[in-house]
Amino acid sequence: MMAFASGSEAFVNVVSDAIMVIQSRKDKDFGSQDFVTLMYLSTGTGGIFGCIAGGLITEYWHPKWVFFWYSFFGLILAFTATKLTMESERDKVVDTDATSEIT
């Protein structure tokens, strides 16, 4: 269970970082700052709700169910991440600050 939980957490981190990088290319000035803030806010909120749910589950059931559900939701995310398209990669980002001359 620990291996599945750790694997799903690693996959979630990689997918969220990849989505953040792809989307931040669209806004050169504030894109990465806004997405990092949103990512950490979502992670913190999910952590709070996860701790509450984990505490309630371990109060009434065996702790193995916490690891089961954590891994299960990670696998769902991993499956849906395979359905991401390359649409964002095809977006052309125009860099208005670039000059034709390299100094």
TORPATI-38561 format. One record per atom (N, C-alpha, C, O): residue in three letters; chain; atom name; x, y, z. Coordinates in Angstrom, 1 decimal. Example, Ala and Ser with C-alpha at 12.3 -4.5 7.8 and 13.67 -1.06 7.14 Angstrom:
<sites>
aa_ch_at_X_Y_Z
ALA_A_N_13.2_-5.7_7.8
ALA_A_CA_12.3_-4.5_7.8
ALA_A_C_13.2_-3.3_7.8
ALA_A_O_14.2_-3.3_8.5
SER_A_N_12.8_-2.2_7.1
SER_A_CA_13.7_-1.1_7.1
SER_A_C_12.9_0.0_7.9
SER_A_O_13.4_1.1_8.0
</sites>
This chain:
<sites>
aa_ch_at_X_Y_Z
MET_A_N_0.8_-1.2_0.0
MET_A_CA_0.0_0.0_0.0
MET_A_C_0.9_1.3_0.0
MET_A_O_0.5_2.2_-0.7
MET_A_N_2.0_1.2_0.8
MET_A_CA_2.8_2.4_0.8
MET_A_C_3.5_2.7_-0.6
MET_A_O_3.6_3.8_-0.9
ALA_A_N_3.8_1.6_-1.3
ALA_A_CA_4.4_1.8_-2.6
ALA_A_C_3.4_2.4_-3.6
ALA_A_O_3.8_3.3_-4.3
PHE_A_N_2.2_1.9_-3.5
PHE_A_CA_1.2_2.5_-4.4
PHE_A_C_0.9_4.0_-4.0
PHE_A_O_0.7_4.8_-4.9
ALA_A_N_0.8_4.3_-2.7
ALA_A_CA_0.6_5.6_-2.3
ALA_A_C_1.7_6.6_-2.7
ALA_A_O_1.5_7.7_-3.2
SER_A_N_3.0_6.1_-2.5
SER_A_CA_4.1_6.9_-2.9
SER_A_C_4.2_7.1_-4.4
SER_A_O_4.5_8.2_-4.9
GLY_A_N_3.9_6.1_-5.2
GLY_A_CA_3.9_6.2_-6.6
GLY_A_C_2.8_7.1_-7.1
GLY_A_O_3.1_7.9_-8.0
SER_A_N_1.7_7.1_-6.5
SER_A_CA_0.6_8.0_-7.0
SER_A_C_0.9_9.4_-6.6
SER_A_O_0.6_10.3_-7.4
GLU_A_N_1.5_9.6_-5.5
GLU_A_CA_1.9_11.0_-5.1
GLU_A_C_3.0_11.5_-6.0
GLU_A_O_2.9_12.7_-6.4
ALA_A_N_3.9_10.7_-6.4
ALA_A_CA_5.0_11.2_-7.3
ALA_A_C_4.4_11.5_-8.7
ALA_A_O_4.7_12.5_-9.3
PHE_A_N_3.4_10.7_-9.1
PHE_A_CA_2.8_11.0_-10.4
PHE_A_C_2.0_12.2_-10.4
PHE_A_O_2.0_13.0_-11.3
VAL_A_N_1.3_12.5_-9.3
VAL_A_CA_0.5_13.7_-9.1
VAL_A_C_1.4_14.9_-9.2
VAL_A_O_1.1_15.9_-9.8
ASN_A_N_2.5_14.9_-8.5
ASN_A_CA_3.5_16.0_-8.5
ASN_A_C_4.0_16.3_-9.9
ASN_A_O_4.1_17.4_-10.3
VAL_A_N_4.3_15.2_-10.7
VAL_A_CA_4.9_15.4_-12.0
VAL_A_C_3.8_16.0_-12.9
VAL_A_O_4.1_16.9_-13.7
VAL_A_N_2.6_15.5_-12.9
VAL_A_CA_1.6_16.0_-13.8
VAL_A_C_1.2_17.4_-13.4
VAL_A_O_1.1_18.2_-14.3
SER_A_N_1.1_17.8_-12.2
SER_A_CA_0.8_19.1_-11.8
SER_A_C_1.9_20.1_-12.2
SER_A_O_1.6_21.2_-12.7
ASP_A_N_3.1_19.7_-12.1
ASP_A_CA_4.2_20.6_-12.5
ASP_A_C_4.2_20.7_-14.0
ASP_A_O_4.5_21.8_-14.5
ALA_A_N_3.9_19.7_-14.8
ALA_A_CA_3.9_19.7_-16.2
ALA_A_C_2.8_20.7_-16.7
ALA_A_O_3.0_21.5_-17.6
ILE_A_N_1.6_20.5_-16.1
ILE_A_CA_0.5_21.4_-16.5
ILE_A_C_0.8_22.8_-16.1
ILE_A_O_0.5_23.7_-16.9
MET_A_N_1.4_23.1_-15.0
MET_A_CA_1.8_24.4_-14.6
MET_A_C_2.8_25.0_-15.6
MET_A_O_2.6_26.2_-16.0
VAL_A_N_3.8_24.3_-16.1
VAL_A_CA_4.7_24.8_-17.0
VAL_A_C_4.1_25.1_-18.3
VAL_A_O_4.4_26.2_-19.0
ILE_A_N_3.3_24.2_-18.8
ILE_A_CA_2.6_24.4_-20.1
ILE_A_C_1.7_25.7_-20.1
ILE_A_O_1.7_26.5_-21.0
GLN_A_N_0.9_25.8_-19.0
GLN_A_CA_0.0_26.9_-19.0
GLN_A_C_0.7_28.3_-18.7
GLN_A_O_0.2_29.3_-19.1
SER_A_N_1.8_28.2_-18.0
SER_A_CA_2.5_29.5_-17.7
SER_A_C_3.2_30.1_-18.9
SER_A_O_3.6_31.2_-18.9
ARG_A_N_3.4_29.3_-20.0
ARG_A_CA_4.0_29.8_-21.2
ARG_A_C_3.0_30.8_-21.9
ARG_A_O_3.5_31.7_-22.6
LYS_A_N_1.8_30.8_-21.6
LYS_A_CA_0.8_31.7_-22.2
LYS_A_C_0.9_33.1_-21.7
LYS_A_O_0.6_34.0_-22.4
ASP_A_N_1.3_33.2_-20.4
ASP_A_CA_1.4_34.6_-19.8
ASP_A_C_2.9_34.7_-19.4
ASP_A_O_3.3_34.3_-18.3
LYS_A_N_3.7_35.4_-20.1
LYS_A_CA_5.1_35.5_-19.9
LYS_A_C_5.4_36.3_-18.6
LYS_A_O_6.3_36.1_-17.9
ASP_A_N_4.5_37.3_-18.3
ASP_A_CA_4.8_38.2_-17.1
ASP_A_C_4.4_37.6_-15.8
ASP_A_O_5.2_37.6_-14.9
PHE_A_N_3.2_37.0_-15.7
PHE_A_CA_2.8_36.6_-14.4
PHE_A_C_2.3_35.1_-14.4
PHE_A_O_1.8_34.6_-13.4
GLY_A_N_2.5_34.4_-15.5
GLY_A_CA_2.0_33.0_-15.6
GLY_A_C_2.5_32.1_-14.6
GLY_A_O_1.7_31.4_-13.9
SER_A_N_3.8_32.0_-14.4
SER_A_CA_4.3_31.0_-13.5
SER_A_C_4.0_31.4_-12.0
SER_A_O_3.8_30.5_-11.2
GLN_A_N_4.0_32.7_-11.7
GLN_A_CA_3.8_33.1_-10.3
GLN_A_C_2.3_32.8_-9.9
GLN_A_O_2.1_32.2_-8.8
ASP_A_N_1.4_33.0_-10.8
ASP_A_CA_0.0_32.8_-10.5
ASP_A_C_-0.3_31.3_-10.4
ASP_A_O_-1.0_30.8_-9.5
PHE_A_N_0.3_30.5_-11.2
PHE_A_CA_0.1_29.0_-11.2
PHE_A_C_0.8_28.4_-10.0
PHE_A_O_0.2_27.4_-9.4
VAL_A_N_1.9_28.9_-9.6
VAL_A_CA_2.6_28.3_-8.4
VAL_A_C_1.7_28.6_-7.2
VAL_A_O_1.5_27.7_-6.3
THR_A_N_1.2_29.8_-7.1
THR_A_CA_0.3_30.2_-6.0
THR_A_C_-0.9_29.3_-5.9
THR_A_O_-1.3_28.8_-4.9
LEU_A_N_-1.5_29.1_-7.1
LEU_A_CA_-2.7_28.3_-7.2
LEU_A_C_-2.4_26.8_-6.9
LEU_A_O_-3.2_26.2_-6.2
MET_A_N_-1.3_26.3_-7.3
MET_A_CA_-0.9_25.0_-7.0
MET_A_C_-0.7_24.7_-5.5
MET_A_O_-1.2_23.7_-5.0
TYR_A_N_0.0_25.6_-4.9
TYR_A_CA_0.3_25.4_-3.5
TYR_A_C_-1.0_25.7_-2.6
TYR_A_O_-1.2_25.0_-1.6
LEU_A_N_-1.9_26.6_-3.1
LEU_A_CA_-3.1_26.8_-2.4
LEU_A_C_-4.0_25.5_-2.5
LEU_A_O_-4.6_25.1_-1.5
SER_A_N_-4.0_24.9_-3.7
SER_A_CA_-4.8_23.7_-3.9
SER_A_C_-4.2_22.5_-3.1
SER_A_O_-4.9_21.7_-2.5
THR_A_N_-2.9_22.5_-3.0
THR_A_CA_-2.2_21.4_-2.3
THR_A_C_-2.5_21.5_-0.8
THR_A_O_-2.8_20.6_-0.1
GLY_A_N_-2.5_22.8_-0.3
GLY_A_CA_-2.7_23.0_1.1
GLY_A_C_-4.2_22.7_1.5
GLY_A_O_-4.5_22.1_2.5
THR_A_N_-5.1_23.1_0.7
THR_A_CA_-6.5_22.9_0.9
THR_A_C_-6.8_21.4_0.9
THR_A_O_-7.5_20.8_1.7
GLY_A_N_-6.2_20.7_-0.1
GLY_A_CA_-6.4_19.2_-0.2
GLY_A_C_-5.8_18.5_1.0
GLY_A_O_-6.3_17.5_1.4
GLY_A_N_-4.7_19.0_1.5
GLY_A_CA_-4.0_18.4_2.6
GLY_A_C_-4.9_18.6_3.9
GLY_A_O_-5.0_17.6_4.7
ILE_A_N_-5.5_19.7_4.0
ILE_A_CA_-6.4_19.9_5.2
ILE_A_C_-7.6_18.9_5.1
ILE_A_O_-7.9_18.2_6.1
PHE_A_N_-8.2_18.9_4.0
PHE_A_CA_-9.4_17.9_3.9
PHE_A_C_-8.9_16.5_4.0
PHE_A_O_-9.7_15.6_4.5
GLY_A_N_-7.8_16.2_3.4
GLY_A_CA_-7.2_14.8_3.5
GLY_A_C_-6.9_14.4_4.9
GLY_A_O_-7.2_13.3_5.3
CYS_A_N_-6.4_15.3_5.7
CYS_A_CA_-6.1_15.0_7.1
CYS_A_C_-7.4_14.8_7.9
CYS_A_O_-7.5_13.9_8.8
ILE_A_N_-8.4_15.6_7.7
ILE_A_CA_-9.7_15.4_8.3
ILE_A_C_-10.3_14.1_7.9
ILE_A_O_-10.8_13.4_8.8
ALA_A_N_-10.3_13.8_6.6
ALA_A_CA_-10.9_12.5_6.2
ALA_A_C_-10.1_11.3_6.7
ALA_A_O_-10.7_10.3_7.2
GLY_A_N_-8.7_11.4_6.7
GLY_A_CA_-7.9_10.4_7.3
GLY_A_C_-8.1_10.2_8.7
GLY_A_O_-8.2_9.0_9.2
GLY_A_N_-8.3_11.2_9.5
GLY_A_CA_-8.6_11.1_10.9
GLY_A_C_-9.9_10.4_11.2
GLY_A_O_-10.0_9.6_12.1
LEU_A_N_-10.9_10.8_10.4
LEU_A_CA_-12.2_10.2_10.6
LEU_A_C_-12.2_8.7_10.2
LEU_A_O_-12.9_7.9_10.8
ILE_A_N_-11.5_8.4_9.1
ILE_A_CA_-11.4_7.0_8.7
ILE_A_C_-10.7_6.1_9.7
ILE_A_O_-11.2_5.1_10.1
THR_A_N_-9.6_6.6_10.3
THR_A_CA_-8.8_5.8_11.2
THR_A_C_-9.6_5.8_12.6
THR_A_O_-9.3_4.9_13.4
GLU_A_N_-10.5_6.7_12.8
GLU_A_CA_-11.3_6.7_14.1
GLU_A_C_-12.2_5.4_14.1
GLU_A_O_-12.4_4.8_15.1
TYR_A_N_-12.7_5.1_12.9
TYR_A_CA_-13.8_4.1_12.9
TYR_A_C_-13.3_2.8_12.1
TYR_A_O_-14.0_1.8_12.3
TRP_A_N_-12.3_2.9_11.3
TRP_A_CA_-11.9_1.7_10.5
TRP_A_C_-10.4_1.5_10.7
TRP_A_O_-9.7_2.3_11.3
HIS_A_N_-9.9_0.5_10.1
HIS_A_CA_-8.4_0.2_10.1
HIS_A_C_-7.7_1.2_9.2
HIS_A_O_-8.2_1.7_8.2
PRO_A_N_-6.4_1.6_9.6
PRO_A_CA_-5.7_2.6_8.9
PRO_A_C_-5.3_2.2_7.4
PRO_A_O_-5.0_3.1_6.6
LYS_A_N_-5.4_0.9_7.1
LYS_A_CA_-5.1_0.5_5.8
LYS_A_C_-6.1_1.1_4.8
LYS_A_O_-5.7_1.3_3.6
TRP_A_N_-7.3_1.5_5.2
TRP_A_CA_-8.2_2.1_4.3
TRP_A_C_-7.8_3.5_3.9
TRP_A_O_-8.2_3.9_2.8
VAL_A_N_-7.1_4.2_4.7
VAL_A_CA_-6.6_5.5_4.4
VAL_A_C_-5.7_5.4_3.2
VAL_A_O_-5.7_6.1_2.2
PHE_A_N_-4.7_4.4_3.3
PHE_A_CA_-3.8_4.2_2.2
PHE_A_C_-4.4_3.7_1.0
PHE_A_O_-4.0_4.1_-0.2
PHE_A_N_-5.5_2.9_1.1
PHE_A_CA_-6.2_2.4_0.0
PHE_A_C_-6.9_3.5_-0.8
PHE_A_O_-6.7_3.6_-2.0
TRP_A_N_-7.6_4.4_-0.1
TRP_A_CA_-8.3_5.5_-0.8
TRP_A_C_-7.3_6.5_-1.4
TRP_A_O_-7.6_7.1_-2.4
TYR_A_N_-6.2_6.8_-0.6
TYR_A_CA_-5.2_7.7_-1.2
TYR_A_C_-4.6_7.1_-2.5
TYR_A_O_-4.5_7.9_-3.4
SER_A_N_-4.3_5.9_-2.5
SER_A_CA_-3.8_5.2_-3.7
SER_A_C_-4.8_5.2_-4.8
SER_A_O_-4.5_5.4_-6.0
PHE_A_N_-6.1_4.9_-4.4
PHE_A_CA_-7.2_4.8_-5.4
PHE_A_C_-7.4_6.2_-6.1
PHE_A_O_-7.5_6.2_-7.4
PHE_A_N_-7.4_7.3_-5.4
PHE_A_CA_-7.6_8.6_-6.0
PHE_A_C_-6.4_9.0_-6.8
PHE_A_O_-6.5_9.7_-7.8
GLY_A_N_-5.2_8.5_-6.4
GLY_A_CA_-4.0_8.8_-7.2
GLY_A_C_-4.0_8.0_-8.5
GLY_A_O_-3.6_8.6_-9.5
LEU_A_N_-4.5_6.8_-8.5
LEU_A_CA_-4.7_6.0_-9.7
LEU_A_C_-5.7_6.7_-10.7
LEU_A_O_-5.5_6.6_-11.9
ILE_A_N_-6.8_7.2_-10.1
ILE_A_CA_-7.8_7.9_-10.9
ILE_A_C_-7.1_9.1_-11.6
ILE_A_O_-7.4_9.3_-12.8
LEU_A_N_-6.4_9.8_-10.8
LEU_A_CA_-5.7_11.0_-11.4
LEU_A_C_-4.7_10.6_-12.5
LEU_A_O_-4.6_11.2_-13.5
ALA_A_N_-4.0_9.5_-12.2
ALA_A_CA_-3.0_9.0_-13.2
ALA_A_C_-3.7_8.6_-14.5
ALA_A_O_-3.2_8.8_-15.6
PHE_A_N_-4.9_7.9_-14.4
PHE_A_CA_-5.6_7.5_-15.6
PHE_A_C_-6.1_8.7_-16.3
PHE_A_O_-6.0_8.8_-17.6
THR_A_N_-6.7_9.7_-15.6
THR_A_CA_-7.2_10.9_-16.3
THR_A_C_-6.1_11.7_-16.9
THR_A_O_-6.3_12.4_-17.9
ALA_A_N_-4.9_11.7_-16.3
ALA_A_CA_-3.7_12.4_-16.9
ALA_A_C_-3.3_11.8_-18.2
ALA_A_O_-2.7_12.6_-19.0
THR_A_N_-3.5_10.6_-18.4
THR_A_CA_-3.1_10.0_-19.7
THR_A_C_-4.1_10.5_-20.8
THR_A_O_-3.7_10.3_-22.0
LYS_A_N_-5.2_11.0_-20.5
LYS_A_CA_-6.1_11.5_-21.5
LYS_A_C_-5.9_13.0_-21.8
LYS_A_O_-6.6_13.6_-22.6
LEU_A_N_-4.9_13.6_-21.3
LEU_A_CA_-4.5_15.0_-21.6
LEU_A_C_-4.1_15.1_-23.1
LEU_A_O_-3.4_14.2_-23.6
THR_A_N_-4.5_16.1_-23.7
THR_A_CA_-4.1_16.3_-25.1
THR_A_C_-3.0_17.2_-25.3
THR_A_O_-2.5_17.8_-24.3
MET_A_N_-2.4_17.3_-26.5
MET_A_CA_-1.3_18.2_-26.7
MET_A_C_-1.8_19.5_-27.2
MET_A_O_-1.0_20.3_-27.8
GLU_A_N_-3.0_19.9_-27.0
GLU_A_CA_-3.6_21.1_-27.5
GLU_A_C_-2.8_22.3_-26.9
GLU_A_O_-2.6_23.3_-27.7
SER_A_N_-2.5_22.3_-25.7
SER_A_CA_-1.7_23.4_-25.1
SER_A_C_-0.3_23.6_-25.7
SER_A_O_0.2_24.7_-25.8
GLU_A_N_0.3_22.5_-26.1
GLU_A_CA_1.6_22.5_-26.7
GLU_A_C_1.5_23.1_-28.1
GLU_A_O_2.5_23.7_-28.6
ARG_A_N_0.4_23.0_-28.8
ARG_A_CA_0.2_23.6_-30.1
ARG_A_C_0.0_25.1_-30.1
ARG_A_O_0.1_25.8_-31.1
ASP_A_N_-0.4_25.6_-28.9
ASP_A_CA_-0.6_27.1_-28.8
ASP_A_C_0.7_27.8_-29.1
ASP_A_O_1.7_27.5_-28.6
LYS_A_N_0.6_28.8_-30.0
LYS_A_CA_1.8_29.6_-30.3
LYS_A_C_1.9_30.7_-29.3
LYS_A_O_1.0_31.5_-29.2
VAL_A_N_3.0_30.8_-28.7
VAL_A_CA_3.3_31.9_-27.8
VAL_A_C_4.2_32.9_-28.4
VAL_A_O_5.3_32.6_-28.9
VAL_A_N_3.7_34.1_-28.5
VAL_A_CA_4.5_35.2_-29.2
VAL_A_C_5.2_36.0_-28.1
VAL_A_O_4.6_36.5_-27.2
ASP_A_N_6.5_36.0_-28.2
ASP_A_CA_7.3_36.8_-27.3
ASP_A_C_7.5_38.1_-27.8
ASP_A_O_8.3_38.3_-28.8
THR_A_N_6.9_39.1_-27.2
THR_A_CA_6.9_40.5_-27.7
THR_A_C_8.2_41.2_-27.3
THR_A_O_8.6_42.2_-27.8
ASP_A_N_8.9_40.7_-26.2
ASP_A_CA_10.1_41.3_-25.7
ASP_A_C_11.3_40.9_-26.5
ASP_A_O_12.4_41.5_-26.3
ALA_A_N_11.2_39.9_-27.3
ALA_A_CA_12.4_39.3_-28.0
ALA_A_C_12.8_40.3_-29.1
ALA_A_O_12.0_40.9_-29.8
THR_A_N_14.1_40.4_-29.3
THR_A_CA_14.6_41.2_-30.4
THR_A_C_15.3_40.3_-31.4
THR_A_O_15.7_39.2_-31.1
SER_A_N_15.4_40.8_-32.6
SER_A_CA_16.0_40.0_-33.6
SER_A_C_17.5_40.0_-33.6
SER_A_O_18.2_39.2_-34.2
GLU_A_N_18.0_40.8_-32.7
GLU_A_CA_19.5_40.9_-32.6
GLU_A_C_20.0_40.4_-31.3
GLU_A_O_19.4_40.8_-30.3
ILE_A_N_20.9_39.6_-31.3
ILE_A_CA_21.5_39.1_-30.0
ILE_A_C_22.7_39.9_-29.7
ILE_A_O_23.7_40.0_-30.5
THR_A_N_22.7_40.5_-28.5
THR_A_CA_23.9_41.3_-28.1
THR_A_C_24.7_40.6_-27.1
THR_A_O_25.7_41.1_-26.6
</sites>
